[in-house]
Amino acid sequence: MVGLYQGKISDQYHPYIVPQENGNKEDVRFVKLVDERGEGIQVIGRSIFKMTVSPFTPEELSRESRGSLHPYDLPNNAYISLCLDHLQMGVGGIDSWMSHPLEKYQIKTEEMKFGFTWL
């Protein structure tokens, strides 16, 4: 369904027992992030895109790079992280979290273009 959605950045993150990226939004046409004064940034895609906004960077949520095992291991940041993606692949198949996504859901290695305008 096409719609206009809004919410707080803090509500976009779920504190899983083991920190990980989450809160991805699909088929986004634009995103606007503003503070209580209405100041911020707007991103308009040249085509639909995926986006995640979080109080943590992907690196901070990565166990490999930070060693975080629990949400309380994460930093108390004074900034937000906005990730814009052309494509995003799932993490597992039908039989286990350890398997690859089904072939039809895998992203193939090929040249792609992704564009956006920010205001």
Biopython code that builds the backbone (N, CA, C, O; Angstrom):
import numpy as np
from Bio.PDB.StructureBuilder import StructureBuilder

atoms = [
    (1, "MET", "N", (0.840, -1.185, 0.000)),
    (1, "MET", "CA", (0.000, 0.000, 0.000)),
    (1, "MET", "C", (0.882, 1.244, 0.000)),
    (1, "MET", "O", (1.869, 1.325, 0.731)),
    (2, "VAL", "N", (0.517, 2.179, -0.808)),
    (2, "VAL", "CA", (1.226, 3.449, -0.851)),
    (2, "VAL", "C", (0.651, 4.332, 0.241)),
    (2, "VAL", "O", (-0.565, 4.414, 0.412)),
    (3, "GLY", "N", (1.529, 4.987, 0.973)),
    (3, "GLY", "CA", (1.063, 5.853, 2.034)),
    (3, "GLY", "C", (2.146, 6.806, 2.474)),
    (3, "GLY", "O", (3.280, 6.744, 1.999)),
    (4, "LEU", "N", (1.796, 7.673, 3.368)),
    (4, "LEU", "CA", (2.729, 8.613, 3.972)),
    (4, "LEU", "C", (2.808, 8.251, 5.444)),
    (4, "LEU", "O", (1.814, 8.344, 6.165)),
    (5, "TYR", "N", (3.979, 7.842, 5.889)),
    (5, "TYR", "CA", (4.143, 7.340, 7.248)),
    (5, "TYR", "C", (5.105, 8.231, 8.015)),
    (5, "TYR", "O", (5.996, 8.850, 7.432)),
    (6, "GLN", "N", (4.918, 8.289, 9.313)),
    (6, "GLN", "CA", (5.833, 9.053, 10.149)),
    (6, "GLN", "C", (6.015, 8.345, 11.490)),
    (6, "GLN", "O", (5.170, 7.555, 11.910)),
    (7, "GLY", "N", (7.110, 8.636, 12.138)),
    (7, "GLY", "CA", (7.382, 8.038, 13.433)),
    (7, "GLY", "C", (8.684, 8.578, 14.001)),
    (7, "GLY", "O", (9.448, 9.256, 13.313)),
    (8, "LYS", "N", (8.915, 8.272, 15.240)),
    (8, "LYS", "CA", (10.143, 8.689, 15.909)),
    (8, "LYS", "C", (11.286, 7.740, 15.537)),
    (8, "LYS", "O", (11.076, 6.540, 15.358)),
    (9, "ILE", "N", (12.478, 8.286, 15.427)),
    (9, "ILE", "CA", (13.644, 7.457, 15.110)),
    (9, "ILE", "C", (13.830, 6.380, 16.167)),
    (9, "ILE", "O", (14.163, 5.242, 15.835)),
    (10, "SER", "N", (13.623, 6.714, 17.415)),
    (10, "SER", "CA", (13.801, 5.728, 18.488)),
    (10, "SER", "C", (12.847, 4.546, 18.354)),
    (10, "SER", "O", (13.140, 3.460, 18.855)),
    (11, "ASP", "N", (11.717, 4.737, 17.690)),
    (11, "ASP", "CA", (10.747, 3.652, 17.501)),
    (11, "ASP", "C", (11.095, 2.743, 16.326)),
    (11, "ASP", "O", (10.446, 1.716, 16.128)),
    (12, "GLN", "N", (12.111, 3.110, 15.546)),
    (12, "GLN", "CA", (12.489, 2.319, 14.379)),
    (12, "GLN", "C", (13.475, 1.204, 14.727)),
    (12, "GLN", "O", (13.726, 0.322, 13.905)),
    (13, "TYR", "N", (14.032, 1.236, 15.928)),
    (13, "TYR", "CA", (15.029, 0.248, 16.355)),
    (13, "TYR", "C", (14.414, -0.713, 17.360)),
    (13, "TYR", "O", (13.704, -0.297, 18.276)),
    (14, "HIS", "N", (14.688, -1.988, 17.184)),
    (14, "HIS", "CA", (14.256, -2.999, 18.152)),
    (14, "HIS", "C", (15.485, -3.575, 18.844)),
    (14, "HIS", "O", (16.396, -4.054, 18.168)),
    (15, "PRO", "N", (15.535, -3.541, 20.172)),
    (15, "PRO", "CA", (16.721, -4.017, 20.897)),
    (15, "PRO", "C", (16.774, -5.542, 21.032)),
    (15, "PRO", "O", (16.534, -6.087, 22.109)),
    (16, "TYR", "N", (17.090, -6.219, 19.929)),
    (16, "TYR", "CA", (17.235, -7.666, 19.989)),
    (16, "TYR", "C", (18.304, -8.047, 21.015)),
    (16, "TYR", "O", (19.193, -7.251, 21.316)),
    (17, "ILE", "N", (18.215, -9.259, 21.544)),
    (17, "ILE", "CA", (19.191, -9.719, 22.541)),
    (17, "ILE", "C", (20.602, -9.606, 21.998)),
    (17, "ILE", "O", (21.510, -9.187, 22.715)),
    (18, "VAL", "N", (20.799, -9.975, 20.737)),
    (18, "VAL", "CA", (22.085, -9.766, 20.063)),
    (18, "VAL", "C", (21.869, -8.617, 19.075)),
    (18, "VAL", "O", (21.095, -8.760, 18.129)),
    (19, "PRO", "N", (22.551, -7.467, 19.282)),
    (19, "PRO", "CA", (22.345, -6.325, 18.400)),
    (19, "PRO", "C", (22.556, -6.672, 16.932)),
    (19, "PRO", "O", (23.481, -7.403, 16.576)),
    (20, "GLN", "N", (21.683, -6.134, 16.091)),
    (20, "GLN", "CA", (21.756, -6.368, 14.649)),
    (20, "GLN", "C", (20.971, -5.281, 13.940)),
    (20, "GLN", "O", (20.131, -4.610, 14.537)),
    (21, "GLU", "N", (21.259, -5.118, 12.651)),
    (21, "GLU", "CA", (20.510, -4.146, 11.869)),
    (21, "GLU", "C", (19.045, -4.557, 11.820)),
    (21, "GLU", "O", (18.734, -5.745, 11.731)),
    (22, "ASN", "N", (18.154, -3.589, 11.878)),
    (22, "ASN", "CA", (16.719, -3.856, 11.780)),
    (22, "ASN", "C", (15.990, -2.562, 11.458)),
    (22, "ASN", "O", (16.582, -1.484, 11.498)),
    (23, "GLY", "N", (14.716, -2.667, 11.143)),
    (23, "GLY", "CA", (13.909, -1.487, 10.850)),
    (23, "GLY", "C", (13.974, -1.030, 9.410)),
    (23, "GLY", "O", (13.587, 0.097, 9.104)),
    (24, "ASN", "N", (14.462, -1.891, 8.506)),
    (24, "ASN", "CA", (14.543, -1.530, 7.091)),
    (24, "ASN", "C", (13.151, -1.231, 6.532)),
    (24, "ASN", "O", (12.188, -1.943, 6.818)),
    (25, "LYS", "N", (13.064, -0.178, 5.739)),
    (25, "LYS", "CA", (11.818, 0.192, 5.057)),
    (25, "LYS", "C", (12.018, -0.042, 3.573)),
    (25, "LYS", "O", (13.052, 0.337, 3.025)),
    (26, "GLU", "N", (11.045, -0.662, 2.910)),
    (26, "GLU", "CA", (11.112, -1.017, 1.496)),
    (26, "GLU", "C", (10.243, -0.078, 0.660)),
    (26, "GLU", "O", (9.310, 0.541, 1.171)),
    (27, "ASP", "N", (10.560, 0.018, -0.616)),
    (27, "ASP", "CA", (9.772, 0.782, -1.591)),
    (27, "ASP", "C", (9.539, 2.227, -1.151)),
    (27, "ASP", "O", (8.422, 2.737, -1.223)),
    (28, "VAL", "N", (10.600, 2.869, -0.699)),
    (28, "VAL", "CA", (10.547, 4.255, -0.233)),
    (28, "VAL", "C", (10.744, 5.186, -1.421)),
    (28, "VAL", "O", (11.597, 4.944, -2.275)),
    (29, "ARG", "N", (9.967, 6.230, -1.470)),
    (29, "ARG", "CA", (10.112, 7.230, -2.527)),
    (29, "ARG", "C", (10.872, 8.455, -2.020)),
    (29, "ARG", "O", (11.655, 9.056, -2.755)),
    (30, "PHE", "N", (10.632, 8.823, -0.746)),
    (30, "PHE", "CA", (11.399, 9.902, -0.126)),
    (30, "PHE", "C", (11.398, 9.705, 1.382)),
    (30, "PHE", "O", (10.534, 9.027, 1.938)),
    (31, "VAL", "N", (12.372, 10.303, 2.023)),
    (31, "VAL", "CA", (12.440, 10.285, 3.481)),
    (31, "VAL", "C", (12.813, 11.692, 3.947)),
    (31, "VAL", "O", (13.659, 12.361, 3.354)),
    (32, "LYS", "N", (12.173, 12.108, 4.999)),
    (32, "LYS", "CA", (12.438, 13.429, 5.562)),
    (32, "LYS", "C", (12.665, 13.254, 7.056)),
    (32, "LYS", "O", (11.800, 12.743, 7.768)),
    (33, "LEU", "N", (13.823, 13.677, 7.521)),
    (33, "LEU", "CA", (14.166, 13.595, 8.944)),
    (33, "LEU", "C", (14.299, 15.013, 9.488)),
    (33, "LEU", "O", (15.140, 15.787, 9.030)),
    (34, "VAL", "N", (13.464, 15.343, 10.463)),
    (34, "VAL", "CA", (13.495, 16.688, 11.036)),
    (34, "VAL", "C", (13.477, 16.618, 12.554)),
    (34, "VAL", "O", (12.976, 15.662, 13.148)),
    (35, "ASP", "N", (14.035, 17.653, 13.165)),
    (35, "ASP", "CA", (14.009, 17.752, 14.620)),
    (35, "ASP", "C", (12.764, 18.522, 15.065)),
    (35, "ASP", "O", (11.898, 18.839, 14.249)),
    (36, "GLU", "N", (12.683, 18.814, 16.339)),
    (36, "GLU", "CA", (11.488, 19.490, 16.866)),
    (36, "GLU", "C", (11.314, 20.899, 16.311)),
    (36, "GLU", "O", (10.216, 21.449, 16.392)),
    (37, "ARG", "N", (12.370, 21.505, 15.748)),
    (37, "ARG", "CA", (12.275, 22.833, 15.125)),
    (37, "ARG", "C", (11.916, 22.741, 13.647)),
    (37, "ARG", "O", (11.749, 23.764, 12.983)),
    (38, "GLY", "N", (11.794, 21.505, 13.123)),
    (38, "GLY", "CA", (11.482, 21.326, 11.714)),
    (38, "GLY", "C", (12.709, 21.367, 10.818)),
    (38, "GLY", "O", (12.571, 21.394, 9.595)),
    (39, "GLU", "N", (13.906, 21.372, 11.397)),
    (39, "GLU", "CA", (15.140, 21.404, 10.623)),
    (39, "GLU", "C", (15.645, 19.984, 10.419)),
    (39, "GLU", "O", (15.537, 19.143, 11.311)),
    (40, "GLY", "N", (16.200, 19.724, 9.234)),
    (40, "GLY", "CA", (16.704, 18.385, 8.981)),
    (40, "GLY", "C", (17.109, 18.179, 7.542)),
    (40, "GLY", "O", (17.659, 19.076, 6.904)),
    (41, "ILE", "N", (16.835, 16.991, 7.032)),
    (41, "ILE", "CA", (17.241, 16.591, 5.692)),
    (41, "ILE", "C", (16.096, 15.837, 5.021)),
    (41, "ILE", "O", (15.323, 15.134, 5.672)),
    (42, "GLN", "N", (16.011, 16.004, 3.705)),
    (42, "GLN", "CA", (15.058, 15.241, 2.918)),
    (42, "GLN", "C", (15.815, 14.584, 1.776)),
    (42, "GLN", "O", (16.650, 15.219, 1.131)),
    (43, "VAL", "N", (15.522, 13.308, 1.523)),
    (43, "VAL", "CA", (16.136, 12.559, 0.438)),
    (43, "VAL", "C", (15.021, 12.087, -0.490)),
    (43, "VAL", "O", (14.044, 11.486, -0.044)),
    (44, "ILE", "N", (15.176, 12.362, -1.779)),
    (44, "ILE", "CA", (14.204, 11.950, -2.789)),
    (44, "ILE", "C", (14.913, 11.004, -3.747)),
    (44, "ILE", "O", (15.923, 11.371, -4.349)),
    (45, "GLY", "N", (14.394, 9.792, -3.893)),
    (45, "GLY", "CA", (15.012, 8.810, -4.772)),
    (45, "GLY", "C", (14.652, 9.039, -6.222)),
    (45, "GLY", "O", (13.560, 9.513, -6.536)),
    (46, "ARG", "N", (15.577, 8.702, -7.106)),
    (46, "ARG", "CA", (15.273, 8.732, -8.538)),
    (46, "ARG", "C", (14.409, 7.542, -8.916)),
    (46, "ARG", "O", (13.736, 7.548, -9.947)),
    (47, "SER", "N", (14.435, 6.533, -8.080)),
    (47, "SER", "CA", (13.542, 5.378, -8.161)),
    (47, "SER", "C", (13.285, 4.968, -6.714)),
    (47, "SER", "O", (13.846, 5.564, -5.795)),
    (48, "ILE", "N", (12.447, 3.961, -6.502)),
    (48, "ILE", "CA", (12.210, 3.532, -5.122)),
    (48, "ILE", "C", (13.511, 2.973, -4.545)),
    (48, "ILE", "O", (14.363, 2.468, -5.276)),
    (49, "PHE", "N", (13.647, 3.070, -3.224)),
    (49, "PHE", "CA", (14.843, 2.605, -2.549)),
    (49, "PHE", "C", (14.472, 2.024, -1.202)),
    (49, "PHE", "O", (13.306, 2.028, -0.810)),
    (50, "LYS", "N", (15.462, 1.531, -0.506)),
    (50, "LYS", "CA", (15.296, 1.009, 0.848)),
    (50, "LYS", "C", (16.017, 1.954, 1.791)),
    (50, "LYS", "O", (17.001, 2.585, 1.405)),
    (51, "MET", "N", (15.543, 2.059, 3.014)),
    (51, "MET", "CA", (16.211, 2.935, 3.973)),
    (51, "MET", "C", (16.061, 2.408, 5.386)),
    (51, "MET", "O", (15.097, 1.723, 5.728)),
    (52, "THR", "N", (17.050, 2.753, 6.192)),
    (52, "THR", "CA", (17.036, 2.443, 7.617)),
    (52, "THR", "C", (17.536, 3.673, 8.345)),
    (52, "THR", "O", (18.523, 4.281, 7.931)),
    (53, "VAL", "N", (16.878, 4.043, 9.409)),
    (53, "VAL", "CA", (17.354, 5.124, 10.268)),
    (53, "VAL", "C", (17.477, 4.544, 11.675)),
    (53, "VAL", "O", (16.580, 3.852, 12.157)),
    (54, "SER", "N", (18.604, 4.840, 12.323)),
    (54, "SER", "CA", (18.901, 4.194, 13.596)),
    (54, "SER", "C", (19.791, 5.094, 14.452)),
    (54, "SER", "O", (20.511, 5.939, 13.921)),
    (55, "PRO", "N", (19.744, 4.917, 15.770)),
    (55, "PRO", "CA", (20.688, 5.632, 16.628)),
    (55, "PRO", "C", (22.076, 4.989, 16.611)),
    (55, "PRO", "O", (22.975, 5.439, 17.320)),
    (56, "PHE", "N", (22.255, 3.933, 15.801)),
    (56, "PHE", "CA", (23.536, 3.223, 15.718)),
    (56, "PHE", "C", (23.944, 3.025, 14.265)),
    (56, "PHE", "O", (23.089, 2.881, 13.391)),
    (57, "THR", "N", (25.238, 3.017, 14.007)),
    (57, "THR", "CA", (25.726, 2.730, 12.661)),
    (57, "THR", "C", (25.702, 1.219, 12.440)),
    (57, "THR", "O", (25.674, 0.453, 13.403)),
    (58, "PRO", "N", (25.712, 0.784, 11.173)),
    (58, "PRO", "CA", (25.796, -0.661, 10.918)),
    (58, "PRO", "C", (27.034, -1.287, 11.569)),
    (58, "PRO", "O", (26.984, -2.422, 12.045)),
    (59, "GLU", "N", (28.137, -0.547, 11.587)),
    (59, "GLU", "CA", (29.360, -1.068, 12.215)),
    (59, "GLU", "C", (29.183, -1.264, 13.716)),
    (59, "GLU", "O", (29.681, -2.239, 14.278)),
    (60, "GLU", "N", (28.483, -0.350, 14.362)),
    (60, "GLU", "CA", (28.249, -0.486, 15.805)),
    (60, "GLU", "C", (27.346, -1.669, 16.110)),
    (60, "GLU", "O", (27.446, -2.269, 17.181)),
    (61, "LEU", "N", (26.466, -2.010, 15.176)),
    (61, "LEU", "CA", (25.571, -3.142, 15.375)),
    (61, "LEU", "C", (26.203, -4.466, 14.949)),
    (61, "LEU", "O", (25.634, -5.531, 15.188)),
    (62, "SER", "N", (27.361, -4.402, 14.326)),
    (62, "SER", "CA", (28.031, -5.603, 13.845)),
    (62, "SER", "C", (28.853, -6.239, 14.952)),
    (62, "SER", "O", (29.761, -5.610, 15.496)),
    (63, "ARG", "N", (28.547, -7.451, 15.278)),
    (63, "ARG", "CA", (29.274, -8.185, 16.300)),
    (63, "ARG", "C", (30.750, -8.330, 15.912)),
    (63, "ARG", "O", (31.632, -8.277, 16.769)),
    (64, "GLU", "N", (31.008, -8.515, 14.605)),
    (64, "GLU", "CA", (32.378, -8.722, 14.138)),
    (64, "GLU", "C", (33.257, -7.493, 14.360)),
    (64, "GLU", "O", (34.423, -7.619, 14.734)),
    (65, "SER", "N", (32.691, -6.292, 14.127)),
    (65, "SER", "CA", (33.516, -5.090, 14.226)),
    (65, "SER", "C", (33.563, -4.503, 15.633)),
    (65, "SER", "O", (34.536, -3.840, 15.991)),
    (66, "ARG", "N", (32.534, -4.735, 16.428)),
    (66, "ARG", "CA", (32.488, -4.093, 17.743)),
    (66, "ARG", "C", (32.529, -5.092, 18.883)),
    (66, "ARG", "O", (32.978, -4.760, 19.981)),
    (67, "GLY", "N", (32.071, -6.297, 18.643)),
    (67, "GLY", "CA", (32.029, -7.274, 19.717)),
    (67, "GLY", "C", (30.807, -7.132, 20.605)),
    (67, "GLY", "O", (30.742, -7.765, 21.659)),
    (68, "SER", "N", (29.823, -6.308, 20.205)),
    (68, "SER", "CA", (28.623, -6.111, 21.015)),
    (68, "SER", "C", (27.833, -7.411, 21.104)),
    (68, "SER", "O", (27.533, -8.043, 20.090)),
    (69, "LEU", "N", (27.508, -7.789, 22.307)),
    (69, "LEU", "CA", (26.732, -8.998, 22.509)),
    (69, "LEU", "C", (25.317, -8.701, 22.975)),
    (69, "LEU", "O", (24.423, -9.533, 22.819)),
    (70, "HIS", "N", (25.106, -7.517, 23.547)),
    (70, "HIS", "CA", (23.811, -7.139, 24.104)),
    (70, "HIS", "C", (23.563, -5.653, 23.848)),
    (70, "HIS", "O", (24.513, -4.899, 23.638)),
    (71, "PRO", "N", (22.303, -5.224, 23.861)),
    (71, "PRO", "CA", (22.015, -3.804, 23.617)),
    (71, "PRO", "C", (22.765, -2.858, 24.566)),
    (71, "PRO", "O", (23.128, -1.755, 24.160)),
    (72, "TYR", "N", (23.001, -3.259, 25.797)),
    (72, "TYR", "CA", (23.692, -2.359, 26.731)),
    (72, "TYR", "C", (25.164, -2.168, 26.379)),
    (72, "TYR", "O", (25.816, -1.292, 26.947)),
    (73, "ASP", "N", (25.704, -2.963, 25.459)),
    (73, "ASP", "CA", (27.081, -2.790, 24.987)),
    (73, "ASP", "C", (27.189, -1.682, 23.938)),
    (73, "ASP", "O", (28.294, -1.240, 23.623)),
    (74, "LEU", "N", (26.068, -1.233, 23.397)),
    (74, "LEU", "CA", (26.087, -0.225, 22.342)),
    (74, "LEU", "C", (26.314, 1.175, 22.916)),
    (74, "LEU", "O", (25.940, 1.445, 24.057)),
    (75, "PRO", "N", (26.928, 2.070, 22.124)),
    (75, "PRO", "CA", (27.204, 3.425, 22.621)),
    (75, "PRO", "C", (25.934, 4.257, 22.748)),
    (75, "PRO", "O", (24.917, 3.957, 22.123)),
    (76, "ASN", "N", (26.003, 5.286, 23.548)),
    (76, "ASN", "CA", (24.907, 6.244, 23.702)),
    (76, "ASN", "C", (25.227, 7.420, 22.779)),
    (76, "ASN", "O", (25.845, 8.396, 23.205)),
    (77, "ASN", "N", (24.810, 7.328, 21.528)),
    (77, "ASN", "CA", (25.195, 8.297, 20.508)),
    (77, "ASN", "C", (24.366, 9.572, 20.556)),
    (77, "ASN", "O", (23.205, 9.574, 20.966)),
    (78, "ALA", "N", (25.000, 10.653, 20.125)),
    (78, "ALA", "CA", (24.323, 11.937, 19.995)),
    (78, "ALA", "C", (23.992, 12.200, 18.529)),
    (78, "ALA", "O", (23.686, 13.335, 18.163)),
    (79, "TYR", "N", (24.047, 11.180, 17.692)),
    (79, "TYR", "CA", (23.767, 11.314, 16.273)),
    (79, "TYR", "C", (22.881, 10.164, 15.821)),
    (79, "TYR", "O", (22.617, 9.230, 16.579)),
    (80, "ILE", "N", (22.425, 10.244, 14.573)),
    (80, "ILE", "CA", (21.645, 9.152, 13.980)),
    (80, "ILE", "C", (22.366, 8.676, 12.722)),
    (80, "ILE", "O", (23.201, 9.386, 12.163)),
    (81, "SER", "N", (22.036, 7.486, 12.298)),
    (81, "SER", "CA", (22.597, 6.900, 11.090)),
    (81, "SER", "C", (21.460, 6.675, 10.100)),
    (81, "SER", "O", (20.466, 6.022, 10.418)),
    (82, "LEU", "N", (21.616, 7.224, 8.899)),
    (82, "LEU", "CA", (20.642, 7.036, 7.832)),
    (82, "LEU", "C", (21.321, 6.231, 6.739)),
    (82, "LEU", "O", (22.301, 6.693, 6.154)),
    (83, "CYS", "N", (20.824, 5.047, 6.453)),
    (83, "CYS", "CA", (21.368, 4.191, 5.397)),
    (83, "CYS", "C", (20.375, 4.119, 4.251)),
    (83, "CYS", "O", (19.204, 3.793, 4.449)),
    (84, "LEU", "N", (20.850, 4.425, 3.054)),
    (84, "LEU", "CA", (20.039, 4.352, 1.842)),
    (84, "LEU", "C", (20.589, 3.214, 0.992)),
    (84, "LEU", "O", (21.790, 3.155, 0.726)),
    (85, "ASP", "N", (19.715, 2.317, 0.567)),
    (85, "ASP", "CA", (20.133, 1.157, -0.211)),
    (85, "ASP", "C", (19.311, 1.036, -1.480)),
    (85, "ASP", "O", (18.111, 1.311, -1.492)),
    (86, "HIS", "N", (19.977, 0.618, -2.547)),
    (86, "HIS", "CA", (19.273, 0.291, -3.789)),
    (86, "HIS", "C", (18.585, -1.060, -3.627)),
    (86, "HIS", "O", (17.412, -1.211, -3.968)),
    (87, "LEU", "N", (19.313, -2.035, -3.108)),
    (87, "LEU", "CA", (18.795, -3.375, -2.859)),
    (87, "LEU", "C", (19.287, -3.862, -1.505)),
    (87, "LEU", "O", (20.312, -3.402, -1.003)),
    (88, "GLN", "N", (18.558, -4.784, -0.927)),
    (88, "GLN", "CA", (18.992, -5.419, 0.311)),
    (88, "GLN", "C", (18.540, -6.873, 0.261)),
    (88, "GLN", "O", (17.405, -7.178, -0.105)),
    (89, "MET", "N", (19.451, -7.760, 0.636)),
    (89, "MET", "CA", (19.152, -9.183, 0.582)),
    (89, "MET", "C", (18.851, -9.709, 1.978)),
    (89, "MET", "O", (19.435, -9.260, 2.964)),
    (90, "GLY", "N", (17.939, -10.660, 2.047)),
    (90, "GLY", "CA", (17.609, -11.300, 3.311)),
    (90, "GLY", "C", (18.774, -12.088, 3.881)),
    (90, "GLY", "O", (19.821, -12.206, 3.244)),
    (91, "VAL", "N", (18.595, -12.627, 5.079)),
    (91, "VAL", "CA", (19.698, -13.291, 5.764)),
    (91, "VAL", "C", (19.670, -14.806, 5.720)),
    (91, "VAL", "O", (20.682, -15.430, 6.039)),
    (92, "GLY", "N", (18.578, -15.422, 5.346)),
    (92, "GLY", "CA", (18.569, -16.885, 5.384)),
    (92, "GLY", "C", (17.478, -17.502, 4.555)),
    (92, "GLY", "O", (16.575, -16.820, 4.072)),
    (93, "GLY", "N", (17.575, -18.809, 4.397)),
    (93, "GLY", "CA", (16.617, -19.563, 3.611)),
    (93, "GLY", "C", (15.518, -20.149, 4.466)),
    (93, "GLY", "O", (15.291, -19.711, 5.594)),
    (94, "ILE", "N", (14.831, -21.152, 3.918)),
    (94, "ILE", "CA", (13.668, -21.710, 4.585)),
    (94, "ILE", "C", (14.022, -22.723, 5.668)),
    (94, "ILE", "O", (13.187, -23.035, 6.517)),
    (95, "ASP", "N", (15.263, -23.246, 5.650)),
    (95, "ASP", "CA", (15.585, -24.315, 6.588)),
    (95, "ASP", "C", (16.400, -23.864, 7.796)),
    (95, "ASP", "O", (16.425, -24.563, 8.809)),
    (96, "SER", "N", (17.066, -22.714, 7.712)),
    (96, "SER", "CA", (17.926, -22.325, 8.818)),
    (96, "SER", "C", (18.422, -20.899, 8.624)),
    (96, "SER", "O", (18.492, -20.401, 7.501)),
    (97, "TRP", "N", (18.760, -20.257, 9.718)),
    (97, "TRP", "CA", (19.393, -18.940, 9.653)),
    (97, "TRP", "C", (20.798, -19.057, 9.089)),
    (97, "TRP", "O", (21.370, -18.060, 8.649)),
    (98, "MET", "N", (21.358, -20.240, 9.092)),
    (98, "MET", "CA", (22.718, -20.442, 8.610)),
    (98, "MET", "C", (22.774, -20.670, 7.100)),
    (98, "MET", "O", (23.866, -20.650, 6.532)),
    (99, "SER", "N", (21.656, -20.883, 6.437)),
    (99, "SER", "CA", (21.657, -21.127, 5.001)),
    (99, "SER", "C", (21.551, -19.808, 4.241)),
    (99, "SER", "O", (21.206, -18.774, 4.814)),
    (100, "HIS", "N", (21.852, -19.858, 2.953)),
    (100, "HIS", "CA", (21.741, -18.681, 2.100)),
    (100, "HIS", "C", (20.278, -18.458, 1.720)),
    (100, "HIS", "O", (19.475, -19.389, 1.766)),
    (101, "PRO", "N", (19.929, -17.217, 1.344)),
    (101, "PRO", "CA", (18.575, -16.981, 0.850)),
    (101, "PRO", "C", (18.315, -17.834, -0.390)),
    (101, "PRO", "O", (19.245, -18.222, -1.097)),
    (102, "LEU", "N", (17.052, -18.116, -0.639)),
    (102, "LEU", "CA", (16.693, -18.850, -1.841)),
    (102, "LEU", "C", (17.245, -18.120, -3.066)),
    (102, "LEU", "O", (17.358, -16.895, -3.070)),
    (103, "GLU", "N", (17.584, -18.879, -4.096)),
    (103, "GLU", "CA", (18.188, -18.328, -5.312)),
    (103, "GLU", "C", (17.413, -17.129, -5.859)),
    (103, "GLU", "O", (18.014, -16.128, -6.249)),
    (104, "LYS", "N", (16.090, -17.226, -5.889)),
    (104, "LYS", "CA", (15.294, -16.141, -6.475)),
    (104, "LYS", "C", (15.354, -14.848, -5.663)),
    (104, "LYS", "O", (14.969, -13.794, -6.169)),
    (105, "TYR", "N", (15.830, -14.903, -4.411)),
    (105, "TYR", "CA", (15.931, -13.710, -3.574)),
    (105, "TYR", "C", (17.359, -13.199, -3.426)),
    (105, "TYR", "O", (17.588, -12.223, -2.711)),
    (106, "GLN", "N", (18.314, -13.830, -4.080)),
    (106, "GLN", "CA", (19.696, -13.395, -3.986)),
    (106, "GLN", "C", (19.967, -12.238, -4.944)),
    (106, "GLN", "O", (19.394, -12.176, -6.032)),
    (107, "ILE", "N", (20.835, -11.330, -4.535)),
    (107, "ILE", "CA", (21.231, -10.206, -5.374)),
    (107, "ILE", "C", (22.406, -10.655, -6.234)),
    (107, "ILE", "O", (23.426, -11.110, -5.716)),
    (108, "LYS", "N", (22.261, -10.526, -7.521)),
    (108, "LYS", "CA", (23.296, -10.951, -8.458)),
    (108, "LYS", "C", (24.352, -9.863, -8.628)),
    (108, "LYS", "O", (24.052, -8.674, -8.524)),
    (109, "THR", "N", (25.578, -10.275, -8.889)),
    (109, "THR", "CA", (26.663, -9.344, -9.136)),
    (109, "THR", "C", (26.530, -8.805, -10.551)),
    (109, "THR", "O", (26.742, -9.527, -11.525)),
    (110, "GLU", "N", (26.179, -7.543, -10.653)),
    (110, "GLU", "CA", (26.041, -6.884, -11.942)),
    (110, "GLU", "C", (26.078, -5.383, -11.714)),
    (110, "GLU", "O", (25.865, -4.912, -10.597)),
    (111, "GLU", "N", (26.344, -4.643, -12.763)),
    (111, "GLU", "CA", (26.386, -3.195, -12.646)),
    (111, "GLU", "C", (24.976, -2.664, -12.397)),
    (111, "GLU", "O", (24.026, -3.039, -13.085)),
    (112, "MET", "N", (24.857, -1.783, -11.401)),
    (112, "MET", "CA", (23.572, -1.174, -11.069)),
    (112, "MET", "C", (23.786, 0.311, -10.824)),
    (112, "MET", "O", (24.880, 0.735, -10.454)),
    (113, "LYS", "N", (22.758, 1.083, -11.029)),
    (113, "LYS", "CA", (22.806, 2.517, -10.752)),
    (113, "LYS", "C", (21.714, 2.852, -9.755)),
    (113, "LYS", "O", (20.603, 2.324, -9.805)),
    (114, "PHE", "N", (22.071, 3.746, -8.850)),
    (114, "PHE", "CA", (21.166, 4.137, -7.777)),
    (114, "PHE", "C", (21.397, 5.635, -7.557)),
    (114, "PHE", "O", (22.536, 6.064, -7.368)),
    (115, "GLY", "N", (20.351, 6.412, -7.581)),
    (115, "GLY", "CA", (20.519, 7.850, -7.419)),
    (115, "GLY", "C", (19.462, 8.465, -6.538)),
    (115, "GLY", "O", (18.357, 7.941, -6.394)),
    (116, "PHE", "N", (19.824, 9.591, -5.951)),
    (116, "PHE", "CA", (18.887, 10.317, -5.100)),
    (116, "PHE", "C", (19.339, 11.781, -5.031)),
    (116, "PHE", "O", (20.470, 12.121, -5.378)),
    (117, "THR", "N", (18.440, 12.609, -4.585)),
    (117, "THR", "CA", (18.712, 14.024, -4.355)),
    (117, "THR", "C", (18.458, 14.309, -2.891)),
    (117, "THR", "O", (17.462, 13.845, -2.337)),
    (118, "TRP", "N", (19.326, 15.054, -2.260)),
    (118, "TRP", "CA", (19.070, 15.427, -0.863)),
    (118, "TRP", "C", (18.977, 16.942, -0.757)),
    (118, "TRP", "O", (19.696, 17.688, -1.423)),
    (119, "LEU", "N", (18.071, 17.360, 0.098)),
    (119, "LEU", "CA", (17.803, 18.791, 0.292)),
    (119, "LEU", "C", (18.040, 19.162, 1.741)),
    (119, "LEU", "O", (17.871, 20.322, 2.117)),
]
sb = StructureBuilder()
sb.init_structure("model")
sb.init_model(0)
sb.init_chain("A")
sb.init_seg("    ")
for serial, (resi, resn, name, xyz) in enumerate(atoms, 1):
    if name == "N":
        sb.init_residue(resn, " ", resi, " ")
    sb.init_atom(name, np.array(xyz, "f"), 0.0, 1.0, " ", f" {name:<3s}", serial, name[0])
structure = sb.get_structure()
